Amino acid sequence: RAQLQNALRQAGNPKRISQLQSILDSAKDETLDDFSSLMSLLGRGVVSPLVDLLGNLEKIKARRFLCDVLVRIGREDVDNITSRLNDHRWYLVRNLIYILGNIVDKRVIKDLARFARHDSFQVRRAVFHALNGIGDPYADQLLLQFVSDSDYSNRMSAIKSLGRKKVRGALALLLKVLDSKDFQTKQLGEKKEIIEAIG
């Protein structure tokens, strides 16, 4: 038993985890499945080194795979993931927000709210989808600010969601948008969504 525990500790060593980058970037599906099983066995102790690894992976397939692994084992160590959200790399922040959104833990709503005005529209989009999927009244209220997002697709997603969910305060906000001078300059698709959401 002691030897097994020691082997698991060694397998989850941050230095060893970091050396897996080239393997994951070139791995085939069966190798990824084996890696996933091993990480699940190692548990919460590898969350931090896996976040480091996620920030260094080059291939999209490998990053997506590692995100799904972190969704499974990150439930046990959500605080460790939220503590890494201030990273300067927007793509890592986006991926961490994706992970938190799929963990669906209401405790992270305030952490996500801080990034609703992030410079990167990809990060803001991840925040929107995370908040939208949590299904909490406070999270739904935070969706209101995306109606004025600078990114067209983020605004469209917010308008559709607010209308479908009938979020409190959304009607007054959308009526205000409808009555503004800016409404006339919006694309036809966005005008249509606003009117349908109001309806």
Z-matrix of the N, CA and C atoms (Angstrom, degrees):
N
C 1 1.458
C 2 1.531 1 111.07
N 3 1.314 2 115.96 1 -44.28
C 4 1.462 3 120.43 2 179.34
C 5 1.525 4 110.84 3 -61.64
N 6 1.320 5 116.44 4 -38.95
C 7 1.462 6 120.26 5 179.47
C 8 1.527 7 111.18 6 -66.82
N 9 1.337 8 115.94 7 -38.52
C 10 1.461 9 120.42 8 178.24
C 11 1.524 10 111.05 9 -66.03
N 12 1.326 11 116.18 10 -44.22
C 13 1.466 12 120.23 11 178.79
C 14 1.521 13 111.16 12 -62.36
N 15 1.314 14 116.00 13 -39.89
C 16 1.463 15 120.41 14 178.63
C 17 1.534 16 110.25 15 -66.13
N 18 1.339 17 116.44 16 -39.20
C 19 1.465 18 120.76 17 179.32
C 20 1.529 19 110.67 18 -63.71
N 21 1.331 20 116.37 19 -39.51
C 22 1.462 21 120.64 20 179.16
C 23 1.529 22 110.81 21 -67.23
N 24 1.338 23 116.45 22 -39.94
C 25 1.464 24 120.23 23 177.62
C 26 1.526 25 110.57 24 -61.94
N 27 1.311 26 115.19 25 -42.99
C 28 1.466 27 119.78 26 179.80
C 29 1.528 28 111.62 27 -66.00
N 30 1.331 29 116.14 28 -38.56
C 31 1.468 30 120.52 29 -179.56
C 32 1.522 31 111.03 30 -64.98
N 33 1.344 32 116.07 31 -32.73
C 34 1.461 33 120.53 32 -179.30
C 35 1.516 34 113.91 33 -92.40
N 36 1.304 35 116.92 34 8.75
C 37 1.455 36 121.30 35 178.93
C 38 1.535 37 109.91 36 -60.22
N 39 1.348 38 118.01 37 129.24
C 40 1.471 39 120.54 38 -177.40
C 41 1.525 40 114.01 39 -52.34
N 42 1.333 41 117.08 40 -38.04
C 43 1.467 42 119.94 41 179.94
C 44 1.519 43 110.66 42 -64.61
N 45 1.324 44 115.98 43 -40.92
C 46 1.469 45 119.73 44 179.30
C 47 1.522 46 111.13 45 -68.37
N 48 1.333 47 116.19 46 -40.09
C 49 1.474 48 119.72 47 178.47
C 50 1.523 49 110.06 48 -61.17
N 51 1.334 50 117.16 49 -41.58
C 52 1.466 51 120.58 50 -178.26
C 53 1.524 52 111.92 51 -64.00
N 54 1.339 53 116.58 52 -27.51
C 55 1.462 54 120.53 53 -179.39
C 56 1.529 55 113.06 54 -75.88
N 57 1.332 56 115.95 55 -4.44
C 58 1.464 57 119.83 56 -178.56
C 59 1.530 58 112.89 57 -86.05
N 60 1.322 59 117.37 58 -1.61
C 61 1.470 60 120.16 59 -175.74
C 62 1.523 61 112.87 60 -56.35
N 63 1.312 62 116.82 61 -52.80
C 64 1.466 63 119.79 62 -176.84
C 65 1.525 64 111.01 63 -65.36
N 66 1.324 65 116.51 64 -32.60
C 67 1.468 66 120.42 65 179.55
C 68 1.520 67 110.20 66 -67.03
N 69 1.333 68 116.57 67 -46.72
C 70 1.467 69 120.33 68 -178.47
C 71 1.529 70 111.47 69 -68.03
N 72 1.323 71 116.85 70 -38.48
C 73 1.464 72 119.86 71 -179.08
C 74 1.527 73 112.34 72 -63.68
N 75 1.331 74 116.69 73 -24.50
C 76 1.465 75 119.99 74 -178.65
C 77 1.528 76 112.79 75 -114.50
N 78 1.341 77 117.13 76 8.94
C 79 1.470 78 121.07 77 -172.16
C 80 1.523 79 112.69 78 -75.20
N 81 1.320 80 114.83 79 149.36
C 82 1.458 81 122.45 80 172.20
C 83 1.530 82 108.39 81 -90.17
N 84 1.331 83 116.67 82 168.57
C 85 1.463 84 121.71 83 -174.29
C 86 1.525 85 113.15 84 -55.51
N 87 1.349 86 116.90 85 -43.78
C 88 1.471 87 119.17 86 -177.33
C 89 1.527 88 111.93 87 -64.88
N 90 1.329 89 116.31 88 -33.85
C 91 1.464 90 120.16 89 177.61
C 92 1.527 91 110.02 90 -67.68
N 93 1.334 92 116.47 91 -40.02
C 94 1.458 93 121.25 92 178.98
C 95 1.527 94 110.77 93 -63.57
N 96 1.331 95 116.79 94 -38.85
C 97 1.466 96 120.34 95 178.09
C 98 1.524 97 111.06 96 -62.24
N 99 1.335 98 116.42 97 -42.32
C 100 1.469 99 120.68 98 178.90
C 101 1.527 100 110.36 99 -64.08
N 102 1.323 101 115.92 100 -41.34
C 103 1.469 102 120.91 101 179.45
C 104 1.523 103 110.22 102 -62.73
N 105 1.317 104 116.71 103 -42.00
C 106 1.460 105 121.29 104 179.96
C 107 1.521 106 111.01 105 -60.90
N 108 1.328 107 116.46 106 -43.48
C 109 1.472 108 120.79 107 179.12
C 110 1.521 109 110.87 108 -62.28
N 111 1.334 110 116.43 109 -41.78
C 112 1.462 111 120.72 110 -179.64
C 113 1.519 112 111.18 111 -64.79
N 114 1.332 113 117.63 112 -44.28
C 115 1.463 114 120.97 113 -179.21
C 116 1.526 115 111.37 114 -64.95
N 117 1.338 116 116.52 115 -36.69
C 118 1.468 117 120.39 116 177.07
C 119 1.516 118 110.26 117 -63.30
N 120 1.315 119 116.14 118 -36.30
C 121 1.462 120 121.70 119 179.12
C 122 1.532 121 110.63 120 -68.24
N 123 1.326 122 116.00 121 -37.98
C 124 1.468 123 119.70 122 -178.32
C 125 1.522 124 112.32 123 -74.10
N 126 1.346 125 117.11 124 -29.19
C 127 1.463 126 120.93 125 172.88
C 128 1.521 127 114.83 126 75.27
N 129 1.336 128 115.18 127 -155.77
C 130 1.464 129 122.44 128 -169.66
C 131 1.520 130 114.28 129 -61.35
N 132 1.314 131 117.52 130 -21.55
C 133 1.462 132 120.87 131 -178.26
C 134 1.519 133 114.08 132 -62.96
N 135 1.342 134 116.64 133 -19.18
C 136 1.471 135 118.57 134 -177.91
C 137 1.526 136 112.59 135 -103.28
N 138 1.332 137 117.84 136 5.17
C 139 1.464 138 120.04 137 -178.35
C 140 1.529 139 110.96 138 -59.32
N 141 1.318 140 117.91 139 -49.28
C 142 1.463 141 121.34 140 -177.24
C 143 1.529 142 112.39 141 -62.65
N 144 1.348 143 119.38 142 -49.86
C 145 1.470 144 118.04 143 177.77
C 146 1.527 145 113.13 144 -65.03
N 147 1.328 146 117.88 145 -28.36
C 148 1.459 147 119.78 146 177.46
C 149 1.527 148 111.14 147 -70.73
N 150 1.336 149 117.25 148 -33.75
C 151 1.466 150 120.59 149 175.38
C 152 1.528 151 109.15 150 -65.07
N 153 1.337 152 116.51 151 -41.88
C 154 1.468 153 120.22 152 176.03
C 155 1.526 154 110.39 153 -59.44
N 156 1.325 155 115.73 154 -43.92
C 157 1.464 156 121.14 155 -179.85
C 158 1.527 157 110.79 156 -64.03
N 159 1.320 158 116.33 157 -40.16
C 160 1.463 159 121.36 158 179.54
C 161 1.527 160 111.31 159 -58.88
N 162 1.322 161 116.15 160 -38.12
C 163 1.460 162 120.32 161 -179.35
C 164 1.523 163 113.50 162 -70.73
N 165 1.342 164 116.46 163 -15.91
C 166 1.465 165 120.26 164 -176.47
C 167 1.524 166 114.24 165 -106.33
N 168 1.326 167 117.78 166 -14.67
C 169 1.467 168 120.36 167 -178.66
C 170 1.523 169 110.58 168 -63.56
N 171 1.309 170 116.58 169 143.92
C 172 1.466 171 121.66 170 -177.37
C 173 1.524 172 113.09 171 -100.96
N 174 1.313 173 117.44 172 -32.63
C 175 1.465 174 120.93 173 -175.01
C 176 1.530 175 110.99 174 -88.88
N 177 1.326 176 116.13 175 134.83
C 178 1.464 177 121.76 176 -178.99
C 179 1.523 178 111.00 177 -59.57
N 180 1.333 179 116.58 178 -42.07
C 181 1.470 180 120.86 179 -179.17
C 182 1.520 181 111.03 180 -58.92
N 183 1.325 182 116.16 181 -43.64
C 184 1.468 183 120.48 182 -179.90
C 185 1.526 184 110.81 183 -66.36
N 186 1.346 185 117.19 184 -39.65
C 187 1.471 186 120.15 185 179.41
C 188 1.531 187 110.95 186 -65.22
N 189 1.330 188 116.33 187 -43.96
C 190 1.467 189 119.71 188 178.56
C 191 1.517 190 111.13 189 -60.64
N 192 1.329 191 114.92 190 -43.19
C 193 1.459 192 119.63 191 179.53
C 194 1.523 193 111.03 192 -61.26
N 195 1.342 194 116.35 193 -46.32
C 196 1.464 195 120.05 194 -177.86
C 197 1.527 196 111.04 195 -66.87
N 198 1.330 197 117.15 196 -33.15
C 199 1.469 198 120.43 197 174.78
C 200 1.528 199 110.20 198 -59.10
N 201 1.332 200 116.76 199 -44.13
C 202 1.466 201 120.66 200 -179.73
C 203 1.527 202 111.25 201 -66.00
N 204 1.324 203 116.74 202 -36.58
C 205 1.470 204 120.67 203 176.21
C 206 1.529 205 109.44 204 -63.10
N 207 1.331 206 116.33 205 -43.98
C 208 1.470 207 120.22 206 -179.03
C 209 1.522 208 112.20 207 -69.31
N 210 1.324 209 118.10 208 -27.54
C 211 1.469 210 120.14 209 174.06
C 212 1.530 211 109.08 210 -62.72
N 213 1.328 212 116.47 211 -42.04
C 214 1.469 213 120.40 212 -177.48
C 215 1.519 214 112.81 213 -70.01
N 216 1.330 215 116.69 214 -48.16
C 217 1.471 216 118.15 215 -175.14
C 218 1.527 217 112.31 216 -92.07
N 219 1.341 218 116.95 217 -15.03
C 220 1.461 219 120.27 218 -178.10
C 221 1.511 220 113.90 219 -74.04
N 222 1.329 221 117.26 220 -15.46
C 223 1.476 222 120.37 221 177.85
C 224 1.525 223 111.24 222 -58.68
N 225 1.332 224 115.63 223 -28.03
C 226 1.460 225 120.59 224 -178.42
C 227 1.530 226 112.13 225 -85.04
N 228 1.329 227 117.26 226 -9.25
C 229 1.465 228 119.80 227 -174.95
C 230 1.530 229 110.59 228 -147.03
N 231 1.326 230 116.33 229 52.60
C 232 1.460 231 121.87 230 -177.54
C 233 1.531 232 111.50 231 -60.41
N 234 1.313 233 117.29 232 -39.23
C 235 1.468 234 120.81 233 -177.64
C 236 1.529 235 111.78 234 -60.39
N 237 1.320 236 115.67 235 -35.17
C 238 1.462 237 119.98 236 179.42
C 239 1.526 238 110.73 237 -65.48
N 240 1.328 239 116.56 238 -35.43
C 241 1.471 240 120.61 239 179.31
C 242 1.528 241 110.63 240 -73.14
N 243 1.330 242 116.83 241 -45.40
C 244 1.473 243 119.60 242 -179.32
C 245 1.531 244 111.57 243 -63.84
N 246 1.325 245 116.69 244 -29.93
C 247 1.471 246 119.85 245 -179.73
C 248 1.522 247 112.38 246 -69.00
N 249 1.329 248 116.90 247 -13.62
C 250 1.466 249 121.09 248 -178.29
C 251 1.533 250 112.71 249 -99.89
N 252 1.324 251 117.02 250 3.88
C 253 1.460 252 120.68 251 -175.51
C 254 1.529 253 114.16 252 -69.14
N 255 1.307 254 118.07 253 -16.11
C 256 1.466 255 120.38 254 -178.19
C 257 1.525 256 113.11 255 -87.53
N 258 1.305 257 116.76 256 12.34
C 259 1.454 258 120.77 257 179.09
C 260 1.531 259 110.19 258 -60.40
N 261 1.328 260 117.26 259 146.95
C 262 1.467 261 121.33 260 -176.98
C 263 1.528 262 112.81 261 -76.18
N 264 1.350 263 117.21 262 -13.60
C 265 1.466 264 120.41 263 -178.48
C 266 1.529 265 109.74 264 -87.59
N 267 1.342 266 116.80 265 111.30
C 268 1.464 267 120.65 266 -174.93
C 269 1.518 268 112.02 267 -60.05
N 270 1.335 269 117.42 268 -35.03
C 271 1.468 270 119.87 269 -177.08
C 272 1.528 271 111.63 270 -69.16
N 273 1.324 272 117.00 271 -32.92
C 274 1.465 273 119.44 272 176.18
C 275 1.523 274 110.07 273 -71.38
N 276 1.331 275 117.13 274 -41.73
C 277 1.473 276 121.20 275 177.12
C 278 1.519 277 109.99 276 -59.68
N 279 1.337 278 116.95 277 -44.40
C 280 1.463 279 120.98 278 178.19
C 281 1.521 280 110.96 279 -58.90
N 282 1.329 281 117.08 280 -45.06
C 283 1.461 282 120.64 281 -178.73
C 284 1.528 283 112.11 282 -66.73
N 285 1.328 284 116.53 283 -37.67
C 286 1.470 285 119.77 284 177.96
C 287 1.527 286 110.55 285 -66.27
N 288 1.327 287 116.71 286 -37.87
C 289 1.466 288 120.35 287 177.52
C 290 1.523 289 110.39 288 -66.73
N 291 1.326 290 116.29 289 -39.29
C 292 1.475 291 120.84 290 174.71
C 293 1.530 292 110.00 291 -57.86
N 294 1.323 293 116.32 292 -44.99
C 295 1.468 294 121.57 293 -179.59
C 296 1.532 295 110.17 294 -62.22
N 297 1.331 296 116.61 295 -48.31
C 298 1.471 297 120.85 296 -179.53
C 299 1.526 298 111.13 297 -62.38
N 300 1.327 299 116.75 298 -38.18
C 301 1.459 300 120.05 299 178.56
C 302 1.515 301 112.31 300 -64.03
N 303 1.327 302 116.97 301 -34.56
C 304 1.457 303 120.95 302 -179.77
C 305 1.519 304 112.88 303 -83.08
N 306 1.319 305 116.38 304 -18.40
C 307 1.474 306 119.44 305 173.00
C 308 1.527 307 109.51 306 -73.53
N 309 1.333 308 116.34 307 -28.89
C 310 1.474 309 124.24 308 177.16
C 311 1.529 310 110.70 309 55.25
N 312 1.318 311 115.25 310 63.98
C 313 1.460 312 122.09 311 177.88
C 314 1.530 313 107.56 312 -117.90
N 315 1.315 314 117.26 313 119.23
C 316 1.465 315 121.27 314 -175.67
C 317 1.526 316 112.79 315 -63.66
N 318 1.306 317 117.01 316 -17.82
C 319 1.467 318 119.55 317 179.90
C 320 1.527 319 112.71 318 -66.82
N 321 1.331 320 117.34 319 -18.36
C 322 1.462 321 119.46 320 -175.12
C 323 1.534 322 112.67 321 -92.93
N 324 1.328 323 117.79 322 -0.35
C 325 1.465 324 120.51 323 -175.80
C 326 1.524 325 111.44 324 -56.64
N 327 1.335 326 117.35 325 -46.15
C 328 1.468 327 120.36 326 -179.00
C 329 1.527 328 111.50 327 -65.02
N 330 1.326 329 116.42 328 -35.02
C 331 1.462 330 119.95 329 177.57
C 332 1.520 331 110.16 330 -65.95
N 333 1.333 332 116.78 331 -40.81
C 334 1.463 333 121.02 332 179.83
C 335 1.526 334 111.31 333 -67.98
N 336 1.333 335 116.23 334 -37.17
C 337 1.470 336 121.24 335 -176.96
C 338 1.522 337 111.86 336 -58.62
N 339 1.323 338 117.33 337 -30.22
C 340 1.468 339 120.98 338 -179.00
C 341 1.529 340 112.71 339 -64.69
N 342 1.332 341 116.36 340 -18.52
C 343 1.456 342 120.03 341 -174.00
C 344 1.529 343 112.91 342 -109.42
N 345 1.328 344 116.04 343 10.84
C 346 1.468 345 120.01 344 179.98
C 347 1.524 346 112.01 345 -69.24
N 348 1.326 347 117.79 346 -16.92
C 349 1.464 348 122.08 347 178.22
C 350 1.526 349 111.12 348 -117.29
N 351 1.300 350 116.88 349 26.67
C 352 1.469 351 121.92 350 -179.61
C 353 1.533 352 110.20 351 -61.81
N 354 1.315 353 116.68 352 151.23
C 355 1.465 354 121.08 353 -179.49
C 356 1.528 355 112.60 354 -61.25
N 357 1.322 356 116.27 355 -33.35
C 358 1.470 357 120.55 356 -178.04
C 359 1.526 358 111.02 357 -85.42
N 360 1.344 359 116.20 358 125.06
C 361 1.464 360 118.84 359 178.79
C 362 1.528 361 110.89 360 -67.60
N 363 1.358 362 117.66 361 -25.18
C 364 1.465 363 120.11 362 177.09
C 365 1.527 364 111.15 363 -67.31
N 366 1.331 365 115.70 364 -38.76
C 367 1.470 366 120.12 365 176.88
C 368 1.526 367 109.58 366 -66.05
N 369 1.334 368 116.73 367 -44.66
C 370 1.468 369 119.94 368 179.60
C 371 1.524 370 110.61 369 -62.48
N 372 1.318 371 117.00 370 -38.01
C 373 1.467 372 120.33 371 178.27
C 374 1.529 373 110.67 372 -63.23
N 375 1.339 374 116.31 373 -41.75
C 376 1.467 375 120.44 374 177.78
C 377 1.520 376 110.86 375 -63.34
N 378 1.345 377 116.58 376 -39.06
C 379 1.468 378 120.98 377 177.55
C 380 1.521 379 110.20 378 -62.46
N 381 1.332 380 115.70 379 -45.93
C 382 1.469 381 119.34 380 179.61
C 383 1.523 382 111.15 381 -57.05
N 384 1.331 383 116.87 382 -51.23
C 385 1.465 384 120.43 383 -177.08
C 386 1.534 385 111.49 384 -64.09
N 387 1.332 386 116.42 385 -36.18
C 388 1.465 387 119.94 386 178.37
C 389 1.531 388 110.78 387 -65.31
N 390 1.331 389 116.43 388 -49.00
C 391 1.474 390 120.64 389 179.83
C 392 1.525 391 111.01 390 -64.66
N 393 1.309 392 116.47 391 -40.66
C 394 1.464 393 121.72 392 -179.16
C 395 1.521 394 111.90 393 -62.93
N 396 1.327 395 116.14 394 -32.05
C 397 1.457 396 120.15 395 -177.27
C 398 1.516 397 114.97 396 -86.45
N 399 1.325 398 117.05 397 -14.60
C 400 1.468 399 120.05 398 -177.15
C 401 1.528 400 111.43 399 -72.12
N 402 1.337 401 117.02 400 -33.62
C 403 1.461 402 119.50 401 176.47
C 404 1.519 403 113.93 402 70.93
N 405 1.316 404 115.67 403 47.69
C 406 1.468 405 121.68 404 -179.18
C 407 1.529 406 107.99 405 -127.10
N 408 1.340 407 119.04 406 140.81
C 409 1.475 408 120.97 407 -178.95
C 410 1.519 409 113.65 408 -55.66
N 411 1.333 410 117.70 409 -39.88
C 412 1.467 411 120.78 410 178.91
C 413 1.523 412 110.35 411 -66.20
N 414 1.338 413 116.37 412 -42.51
C 415 1.467 414 120.43 413 177.89
C 416 1.523 415 110.37 414 -62.36
N 417 1.330 416 116.23 415 -40.14
C 418 1.475 417 120.20 416 179.15
C 419 1.527 418 111.43 417 -63.50
N 420 1.332 419 117.22 418 -36.61
C 421 1.470 420 120.12 419 178.22
C 422 1.527 421 111.18 420 -64.43
N 423 1.319 422 115.87 421 -33.87
C 424 1.462 423 120.13 422 179.84
C 425 1.528 424 111.87 423 -68.95
N 426 1.332 425 116.36 424 -20.27
C 427 1.460 426 119.59 425 178.60
C 428 1.527 427 112.41 426 -68.20
N 429 1.327 428 116.86 427 -21.93
C 430 1.465 429 120.96 428 -177.64
C 431 1.534 430 112.25 429 -57.49
N 432 1.328 431 116.67 430 -36.42
C 433 1.458 432 119.14 431 -175.95
C 434 1.532 433 113.09 432 -68.65
N 435 1.333 434 116.95 433 -17.48
C 436 1.465 435 119.49 434 -179.66
C 437 1.530 436 112.53 435 -76.37
N 438 1.321 437 116.94 436 -10.85
C 439 1.475 438 120.33 437 176.39
C 440 1.527 439 110.17 438 -63.70
N 441 1.316 440 117.72 439 -26.55
C 442 1.461 441 121.67 440 179.73
C 443 1.529 442 112.15 441 -107.00
N 444 1.320 443 117.05 442 16.39
C 445 1.463 444 120.42 443 179.41
C 446 1.532 445 109.90 444 -61.83
N 447 1.318 446 116.66 445 147.92
C 448 1.465 447 120.23 446 -178.98
C 449 1.531 448 112.79 447 -73.28
N 450 1.327 449 117.29 448 -15.98
C 451 1.459 450 121.31 449 -179.72
C 452 1.533 451 110.63 450 -93.07
N 453 1.311 452 116.79 451 128.53
C 454 1.466 453 122.89 452 -176.49
C 455 1.529 454 112.04 453 -58.06
N 456 1.329 455 117.34 454 -48.56
C 457 1.470 456 120.06 455 -176.60
C 458 1.526 457 111.82 456 -65.77
N 459 1.345 458 117.15 457 -34.03
C 460 1.462 459 120.20 458 176.78
C 461 1.526 460 110.76 459 -65.78
N 462 1.343 461 116.60 460 -41.00
C 463 1.470 462 120.05 461 178.31
C 464 1.531 463 110.60 462 -64.65
N 465 1.314 464 116.15 463 -44.62
C 466 1.462 465 120.65 464 -179.08
C 467 1.530 466 111.27 465 -61.09
N 468 1.317 467 116.29 466 -44.57
C 469 1.471 468 120.43 467 179.38
C 470 1.523 469 110.84 468 -61.79
N 471 1.339 470 116.22 469 -41.45
C 472 1.459 471 120.62 470 -179.20
C 473 1.524 472 111.45 471 -65.83
N 474 1.325 473 116.67 472 -45.40
C 475 1.468 474 121.05 473 -178.71
C 476 1.531 475 110.31 474 -61.31
N 477 1.327 476 116.57 475 -45.08
C 478 1.470 477 120.76 476 179.23
C 479 1.529 478 110.98 477 -61.54
N 480 1.317 479 115.86 478 -46.74
C 481 1.465 480 120.40 479 -177.31
C 482 1.527 481 111.70 480 -65.31
N 483 1.321 482 117.06 481 -43.97
C 484 1.465 483 120.99 482 -179.16
C 485 1.525 484 111.03 483 -62.32
N 486 1.335 485 116.05 484 -40.24
C 487 1.466 486 119.29 485 177.94
C 488 1.507 487 112.20 486 -67.47
N 489 1.316 488 116.17 487 -42.21
C 490 1.467 489 120.53 488 -178.80
C 491 1.531 490 111.39 489 -66.70
N 492 1.336 491 116.41 490 -41.18
C 493 1.461 492 121.00 491 -177.46
C 494 1.530 493 113.06 492 -83.67
N 495 1.331 494 116.05 493 -14.68
C 496 1.471 495 121.17 494 -175.63
C 497 1.529 496 110.69 495 53.95
N 498 1.320 497 114.16 496 52.07
C 499 1.464 498 121.15 497 -177.58
C 500 1.525 499 110.46 498 -66.47
N 501 1.330 500 115.96 499 136.56
C 502 1.460 501 121.74 500 179.50
C 503 1.529 502 109.99 501 -60.18
N 504 1.304 503 116.32 502 130.24
C 505 1.459 504 121.10 503 179.83
C 506 1.518 505 113.37 504 93.69
N 507 1.326 506 116.80 505 -15.39
C 508 1.467 507 119.91 506 -177.52
C 509 1.523 508 111.67 507 -68.93
N 510 1.320 509 116.94 508 -38.72
C 511 1.466 510 120.11 509 -177.96
C 512 1.528 511 110.63 510 -60.78
N 513 1.320 512 116.94 511 -49.05
C 514 1.465 513 120.89 512 -179.77
C 515 1.525 514 110.76 513 -60.85
N 516 1.333 515 116.99 514 -40.35
C 517 1.462 516 121.27 515 -179.56
C 518 1.523 517 111.22 516 -65.72
N 519 1.326 518 116.67 517 -45.61
C 520 1.468 519 120.50 518 -178.18
C 521 1.530 520 111.77 519 -68.65
N 522 1.328 521 116.62 520 -34.53
C 523 1.470 522 119.83 521 175.67
C 524 1.531 523 110.62 522 -65.13
N 525 1.326 524 115.24 523 -36.26
C 526 1.462 525 119.75 524 178.15
C 527 1.528 526 110.23 525 -66.21
N 528 1.349 527 116.51 526 -40.52
C 529 1.460 528 120.92 527 177.29
C 530 1.528 529 110.06 528 -63.92
N 531 1.330 530 115.37 529 -42.40
C 532 1.471 531 121.20 530 -179.86
C 533 1.528 532 111.59 531 -60.56
N 534 1.320 533 116.43 532 -34.17
C 535 1.460 534 122.31 533 -175.94
C 536 1.529 535 112.92 534 -88.79
N 537 1.337 536 116.29 535 -3.23
C 538 1.465 537 119.00 536 -175.96
C 539 1.534 538 111.35 537 -85.90
N 540 1.318 539 115.37 538 161.14
C 541 1.472 540 120.94 539 177.29
C 542 1.527 541 111.10 540 -65.66
N 543 1.335 542 116.11 541 -31.33
C 544 1.464 543 120.86 542 -178.31
C 545 1.523 544 112.40 543 -64.55
N 546 1.322 545 116.75 544 -23.45
C 547 1.464 546 120.00 545 -177.11
C 548 1.530 547 110.85 546 -59.10
N 549 1.311 548 116.73 547 -38.00
C 550 1.471 549 120.80 548 -177.05
C 551 1.527 550 112.26 549 -66.73
N 552 1.309 551 117.24 550 -24.36
C 553 1.469 552 120.54 551 -178.05
C 554 1.528 553 112.63 552 -91.06
N 555 1.332 554 117.17 553 -5.87
C 556 1.464 555 120.55 554 -178.58
C 557 1.529 556 110.99 555 -73.76
N 558 1.336 557 114.81 556 156.61
C 559 1.461 558 119.75 557 177.16
C 560 1.526 559 109.86 558 -66.90
N 561 1.322 560 115.18 559 154.22
C 562 1.458 561 120.96 560 -176.80
C 563 1.529 562 112.13 561 -56.99
N 564 1.338 563 116.79 562 -41.17
C 565 1.465 564 120.66 563 -179.62
C 566 1.516 565 112.73 564 -60.38
N 567 1.332 566 116.07 565 -40.20
C 568 1.463 567 120.33 566 179.98
C 569 1.528 568 110.97 567 -70.49
N 570 1.338 569 116.37 568 -39.96
C 571 1.468 570 119.42 569 176.30
C 572 1.528 571 110.54 570 -58.46
N 573 1.321 572 114.98 571 -44.29
C 574 1.467 573 120.64 572 -179.08
C 575 1.534 574 111.33 573 -61.60
N 576 1.334 575 115.91 574 -43.98
C 577 1.469 576 120.19 575 -179.30
C 578 1.526 577 110.83 576 -64.25
N 579 1.315 578 117.12 577 -40.55
C 580 1.468 579 121.10 578 179.60
C 581 1.529 580 110.32 579 -62.44
N 582 1.313 581 116.28 580 -46.09
C 583 1.478 582 120.36 581 -179.45
C 584 1.530 583 111.06 582 -64.95
N 585 1.338 584 116.57 583 -42.03
C 586 1.469 585 120.04 584 178.40
C 587 1.523 586 111.69 585 -65.68
N 588 1.342 587 115.90 586 -39.75
C 589 1.463 588 119.33 587 178.61
C 590 1.519 589 111.80 588 -64.53
N 591 1.342 590 116.48 589 -39.23
C 592 1.455 591 120.55 590 176.71
C 593 1.524 592 110.23 591 -62.66
N 594 1.321 593 115.90 592 -41.96
C 595 1.458 594 120.40 593 177.48
C 596 1.515 595 112.63 594 -61.04
